[in-house]
Amino acid sequence: MTTRRFSLAIAASTLAAAVVVVADPGAPLRVPVVLAWALIVPGLAWAPRLRLGDAGDTLIAGVVISICLLAAAAETMALLAAWSPMRAFVVLAGVALLGALFPGGAGGAPRDTADGPRRLRPPGPSTR
Amino acid sequence: MRPESRERPEGWDDGLVTTTPLPVVAAVPSGRARARTALRRAWSPRGWRPGADGRAVLALLAAAALWVLGFWGADPRAMTDLGMLSLFTAPVAAGLVLLVTSFVLALRRHAREWVLGAHVVTLVLLVHGTPAVLFGTLRYSWAWKHVGIVDYILRTGSVDTTIQALSIYHNWPGFFAGSALLTDLVGEQSALTLAVWAPVAFNLGNLLALRFVVRGLTDDRRLVWLSVWLYFVTTWVGQDYFSPQAMAFLLYLFLIGLGLRVLRIARRRRAVAPASTVVGGSAVSRPAVLVVMVLVMAVIASSHQVTPLMMVMTLVALCVLRQFRGWYVPVLAVAVTVGWAVTVARGYTVPHVTDLVTGLGEPTQNAQQTFAKAEHLSGAQILVSRGGRAVTGLAGLAAVVGLVRLLMRRNLDLAAVVLMALPVTLLFVTGFDGEALFRVVLFSAPFVAYFAAAAVYPGPPKQPGPVAESRRALAAAVLVVALLPGFLLGYYGKDQANYFPPDEVAAARYVYAHGPPGSLLVEGTQNYPHQFLDYERFVYVPIVGEPEASRARIERHPAAVLFEWLDDPRYRSGYVLITRGQKIDAATSGSLPRGFLDRVEARLRVSPWFRVAYETPDGVVFELSRAGRNR
């Protein structure tokens, strides 16, 4: 999947979640779609910036960031007694779309040398 | 690119395999593109081995089918004091044996990542999804209480840090507020649906997080996946239910995984990668990681009380022992943890500081609090309790073997040792209401599993070949088979008390729906679907929590004593709720004399001062009768 396709997928899933939230077609569709979106997409849009270099690692980074964003947004609203799920959804969707709109590494390119990439001895047992 | 590059990041020099330096890269792809490329390589069917992989997929399908067939039509009401184990049938056992066999064979033949992962996912879905499907209601009474906090936030749109009842949850509301928002977003009225499936979701998340952590310790994929598998057959302590600690644990694992990738000081060269660390063939972005770390720390610190403690201790220890670099990381962890405790949660922290201090430096007493709960167990529950302890003991023993084998190969990772041993220090800090030992087991479990797996795969065999591979596969099988019975006893063994039939839920719901604010609710024990609706409107008095003298009075004169309580003018209304779950809990835990609640119920039924307000086959609600109110 190219960067553009990845961004499009993030944007499309966010749009789909927004349609489902607004149109409310009922629990059988809304629960899985919105649940999966809220727990994965906002974080996944930004997770590649960590450059973990592995799909599973990037996915769990996306899930954890999504959970944290969800909890942080909800906590703020609850503590300020300003509960507004729709506003929170807009914020989360905005975070996801921003990640999709401005792709690319945030930490600079990997610092490879003329001899190849930087080498470190891996910790722990290393066998095949 | 070599096919192994996914498992052995190019550029790693382990001294065992010569890696060819990469050519100078003219245009380095972005992190995002790199992640997507890795995704495609890791999970695409390319490299599919029709024979072996096809057999593995068939074995997984057959194992799942046997498991489902074995539980088909099972009645959770028929569980004995062995819990869900009493519903196990021959097909269920056959399915489990098939799953274990297929996994071990996949290890032996160096199966691809997705094949090994599919086995662990199947294990998680079967073990943790079955109660959700079979019970149909939320398992475990504490999960209901947590649903009640979410219900409060959904109703009021806020938390109340000064509230009397369950104020600790209002002071660390991250998990509850997040769950409330999620519930709102999915259009549900209550968090019950989410809560039922929470163990599956948390364990799938833990699976990915554990893989992330262990890949920070080794690049041997068999060691990685055996570690993950062993974690799931040793963690019997049941901390994966709808709870703040389950979420915080997932976040903690991820944080440690990030630390192992980014903060690590190279073991032998002590080389510090300045701005980026080569991991998985790419460069981890440290500034981005730091932002994510702070976010994760903040959510952990605002969601739970013990996990931040563990987080701080771990980061400090790893920095002090020169395993992690970046002194500012533990400082940040301390800052967010203490910052939350003394600002938002100040109202709870200050009055309860003494509770923490009283547990300081008394590890034996803190551990004893956990064991004390098991002293009154009876019947099969003694076996259940011993099963759990046996798993922990056996896994610990295997971990010691693994640790020694790694030490002998001069490949012992001090960071992993610290991560395994450090949770024991929790016993020096807090008793956590008898839960401290469970938390020690939970936080140690990933690294106990890692070392136990290293007992089987400590490194390349001295004489490589099929015989050595078979021997290792056999060792893995023996270890898993030895651990499974104890794990199943520990994890499923309490489900007779943890299961609440719909009729029991209905009885509890009646009370919560009808009681006006300021009502008194007398319960036998708290093992029923409690406090999940309008919880703050009641004052709860569990008989099991009463002093010995008070319980004796109730046993002698239940109608008179309970009439006295319900007639108290401080309460606008009063109820006595006795349910199936309470009776089972009282009997299996030995917390009340045998038949105590049956006798109370029988006496209230014939008392003219009480009337049955609501009744189902699994629960009865008493309130004062007209005669009682006019007395």
Interface residues (C-beta under 8 A of the other chain):
Chain A: M1 T2 T3 F6 V21 D24 A27 R30 V31 V34 L35 A38 L39 A47 P48 R49 L50 R51 L52 G53 D54 A55 G56 D57 T58 L59 I60 A61 V63 V64 I65 I67 C68 L69 L70 A71 A72 A73 A74 E75 M77 A78 L79 L80 A81 A82 W83 P85 A88 F89 P103 G104 G105 A106 G107 G108 A109 P110 R111 D112 A114 D115 G116 P117 R118 R119 L120 R121 P122 P123 G124 P125 S126 T127 R128
Chain B: E4 R6 E7 R8 P9 E10 G11 W12 D13 D14 G15 L16 V17 P21 L22 P23 V24 V25 V28 S30 G31 R32 A33 R34 A35 R36 A38 L39 R40 R41 A42 W43 H110 G117 I153 T156 G157 S158 V159 P173 G174 F175 A177 G178 A180 L181 L182 D184 L185 V186 G187 E188 T193 L194 A201 G205 L208 A209 R211 F212 R215 G216 L217 T218 D219 D220 L223 M247 L250 L251 F254 G257 L258 L260 R261 R264 A266 R267 R268 R269 A271 A273 P274 A275 S276 T277 V278 V279 G280 G281 S282 A283 V284 S285 R286 P287 A288 V289 V292 L295 V296 A298 V299 S302 S303 V344 L406 R409 N411 D413 A415 A416 A454 Y457 P458 G459 P460
